Amino acid sequence: MKYKIVYLKDEYEDLVTYYPHFIEWVYDLPKDCYSVKQIENIFVPIHIGKKKLLEMFEDRNDYCYFHGIHMLQNELSDDIIKIKMNEYDIEVEESGQKHDIFDILKSFSHNFYMFLS
């Protein structure tokens, strides 16, 4: 399962309640000045989530980092979680239908939202 996690500004929470796919529609890789400005106005840079995740990972034996990709590998089940951290999103690839990284971030703030990529 591949998904992205973004941090939505408070003023857009009601909009997401009424239009659940709003984030997917709006969030797109910046291609022009309008797209970049749109992302800056709706989403918060996700440094909060990055910092919390890295603090959790640094003491784990199953954590490694290589060329911008953070990885957690469960030796018992051979499950691998790959995480790439960008300015406005966190891209996650997990095996199966799990979304453990999103569950962790969601416990810190209700402003974290996930959508499939």
Steps between C-alpha positions, in 0.01 A plus 500: 500500500636840401359815650584861583449685825441876504433751779193711430455853637223537759277719287452223241383226738130569440552490125657154525206384712256591223728406209715203612694486172591869511860428606558256214355744248702795621827335587706450193869529437575864427516562128453874487482806728126459557536139623785593732304790651191281540696240696662770717159648585323174591773281651758554773859387439513163668810558714298419816431147382852449372655599830274271704558204268877543498506521881312170516722332240845600624505247785361206303725215388293439185539857365732601219537800270634494144482774233194681636306184584433407863432129547370281778535126452326250725735202518227260614248569225737651238261795469672816379375854541660758269458868580600799290463841661425799279423859594120471500447123514634171623489217246461156657513151354386219728426136435140387497218737587676646804544869572706492820690823434177691445356354822806622691477854358124517545553446873693831511247715313166462324630726221698216341319351200584201285420428138608225263766590250 
